[in-house]
Amino acid sequence: MGIAVQNVFKDLTYYSLFDVAEKARWLMTDIPWNEIDHSKVNAELIELVKTIAFGELTTYSATRSFMEMFVDDIDFTQWLAVWLYEETKHPHALIKWLHMVGAEVEGRFLMQGREITPMTPSRVEMLSFNVISEIVAGNTYAQTVELVDEPVLKQIAHHLAKDEMRHSVGFENYCRLCIKNAEDPDLERITCLRAAWAFLQDDGLINHPVFITVRNLDGVIGTETVKKIRKQVASRIGKLAGVDIPDPDRIFEVYSDFKKQYRQRKKTAALEAAGAAV
């Protein structure tokens, strides 16, 4: 159930996150659409943009799932409305760019892009995966800025990269609160670490939309960006769980140790409670 709120301005983190969003938000009218350099556009670039735009279309379905799962959380669902607005601008901007360069998309493209696989029933796991996915998306767009020569697309990708990294902070905020307010915070920390481990050892098993999109880019983002993403994920998820992950490749070791210590604490507590009852 949701946490009791006595004063929304004092108790909800939504308002501070909203203020940050208001200052950082870009407008579609900020994009100089008439300055597109068509000489820098080719079939390969168009397919790249279509792939990225397609991966962005799941925001609608993801928001619906989030709203259903967090229906009693007025703080997160308030922020989610802002996230939905800002995220839906991403495919909108990319599809408009495609239109401006003569590459149209059909309604079927939008509907297929909204399809997602069933999400996890765990709130913390769902939030953890979104922290990770925003980190992935932010770094992917930052790399896109470096890779493409078309100036308007570069500007769009720059805006989107900043949005994604800011959104990762928002999801991290709510994941931290979810862990803190849980009946068993350490059990939720294990869930958080498991999500990071699943991502860092990913063999194509995670069907999160962002991860699928990155796989579809066929290594376009490059090995250095992948290393950067892995390092950021390990660092930030480690902080969420209250542990140090010195190297992304050691995530399973950290996860296993934390789980082992948790089980030992539970066993010790159970024995002490049984002894006290005698």
C-alpha positions, 0 to 999 in steps of 0.5 A: 500500500502507499505511504501516508502523506500529510503534506504533499509539498513536504512529503512528495519528491515529485515536486522537486523532480518536477522543478528540475524537469521544468528548467531542463525541458526542451521544446519541439519548436527549439529544433531547427527543422528547416536546417536539416542537411539532406546531404548527410542523410542516407539509407543507413542513417534512416534505418538507424533512426527507425530502429531507435524510434521503434524502441521508444514507442513502448513508453505508452504500454510501460506507463500503463503497466506502471500505473496499474502496479503503483496505483496507490503511490501518489508520488511516483504516479505524479512523476510518471505523468511527466515522464510519459510526456517527455518520453513520448516526445522522443519518438515524436521528434525522431519520426518528424525528422524521418518525415522531413527527410522523406521517410514516412512510417505507418500507423502499424509501426506505432502500434507494433512499437507499443507491444511489450512482454509482460513485466515483472510483478516486483516493484523494485525490480521494475524500477531497477530495470528502468534505472538501467534502461535510462542509463543505457538509452542516455549513453546510446543517444550520447554516442549517436551525437558523436556518430552522426553528421546530420546537424539537426539529428545531432541536436535531437539526440543531444536533447534525448540523451540529457532527458534519459539520464535525468529520468534515470535519476527519477527512477533511482529516487523512487526505487530507493524509496520503494526499498526504504519503505518495504517490509524487508528492505534487504530482500528488496536490495537483493532484488535490485542487485539481481536486476543488475546482474541479469543485465550485466550478464545478459545473453539476450534473456531480458526482453526490456524494450531498451535492451532489445533496441540496443541489441538491434543496433548491431554494435553501433554504439561501440565497445567503449560505450558498452564499457561505460554503460556497464560501469555506470550500472554497476556503480549506481545500482550498487549505491541503491543496494548499499554495496560496493561493486568494484567491477561490473564483472564482479556483480554476481560475486557481490550479489551472491555474498549479499544474499548469503549474508541476508540468509544468515541474518534471517537464520540467526534471528529465527534461532534467537526468536525460537530461543526466547520463546522457550 
